[in-house]
Amino acid sequence: MPHGRGRKKEYQSSRYVKDIKSGDVWSVFKIIADFVQGFDELGDLGPAVTIFGSARVNENHPYYAQATHLASMLGERGYNIITGGGPGVMEAANRGAYEHENIESIGLNIELPEEQAPNRFITKGRSFDYFFSRKVMLVKYSMAYVIFPGGFGTLDEMFEALTLIQTRKMWGVRLFVVGTEFYTPLMQFINDKLLAEGMIEEKDLKLITLTDDLDFVVHEIEKSLVAQMATLEKEGLSDTKYYKVLSSYFENRPICDGSNE
């Protein structure tokens, strides 16, 4: 009996092996393409917030509901929302932004063998070959990062963002961690080990805002926008493209600066 000549099964390692065989030069071109297309599509975005979190929660999960609500509140105030473009918390955040006209619900997807397919609530999307180029785009054009509960990928993105803020590679960006019950053990580890053994400084703890209060997160992001614009003016950068995008985007929108508290 003749053997079948059907399609040969492609294992998860196949693409990795092909990348190795293709040579470093061709990989460089793919990396450049990731960056160029990302810069081109997001460069004029305007104020945006990136929301990170697990791909493995469904729409009945409390984290899903929280991410949808937060993104909707931010979208209502004129902020674009950026996510990793997949399911779970990412889908929830895109879903909240998708409710609002003139708001971009951005999904920056990564090609994976399992669990990561673009969700249906994306108005502007991009698929990346490499995690590192995708991470640049997830953080470069945002003025705040919100970290919901998640796994290795979420923690990787959180600590990458913290490192950029700590080393002043990113300026004026706030980082909020939502999920006090989930993240309190991690915060305890950071205090008991990293701080206690001199791996970080006391001031570094202030880079993380742990909260479950979504209204507080929105309020603090709005204050951060005002502070960023004021600093740009002080530094004589009010003629820059970035400043003009921020100021024109909010010409007809009320901005909370915290002065009435």
Phi, psi and omega in degrees: 000126184292146176288148178292146179248037180288186182293131180290133181294134178256119181278163183300332181281348188300315182294321178299316180296319179298320178299320179295316182290333184291340177095152183294326184299314180292328176297323179300317179297321178294321178295314179301319180298319177303312183290313183299314180293323177296313179299318183294321185277334186248355187300327182253030190293321189090183184304132182215154177233133177261131180244124180250155176168177186297143173274357192251016175255145179264178187288353176268357183278143178303324179296323178298313181297318180296316181294321177298314182295315180298313180297324178293318178297319179291318178298322179298331180266005174098010180267133171286153181242131178245135175221178175284359171081359183266200179278191175068225181300324179298313177299319181300315180294316176299324180295318179296321179288327184297338181292342190247130178290153178066014176245133178274129174254099194260133178236116179255092189276160175237137180281113181232154178291336182221152165066351185244094172239145182301137177279170189269007183251031183255130175263336178219120185229160179205136179251132184250148175275330188237138179298319187292323178289324177296319181295325177301314182290330179293331184253334189297321188254019180249150177257357176201149176239135177240123184252113173268168178304142180191186184259214184303316182298315180296316179295321177301314180294322179297311183287331173297313180297318179299320179296318179297320179289316182300319182271005177063026170285334171243134185245137173073015184262137177259148178234122181245135178247116183258127181122072186297319180295319182291318189262352180302318176300323178293318178296324178295319177298317179299319179290311188285333184248299184297312180287313184298328182261013173077018180282335174224171178256164180304319182295336180293333179296333181286352178286343182251126174249107181266124185199160169246002185270100183290327176297321177297318179300312180299314181300316182290327177294319178297318177298322180296321178298314179299317181296319179297316180294321179296320179292321177299319177296316180299324181274006179073029184251022182287349177265001181285158180299319182298315180297316182296323178296315180297312185291318180292328182294332183248019181302321184249023180237135176289136179241128179277122180252003177081001183288343182265011181277000000 
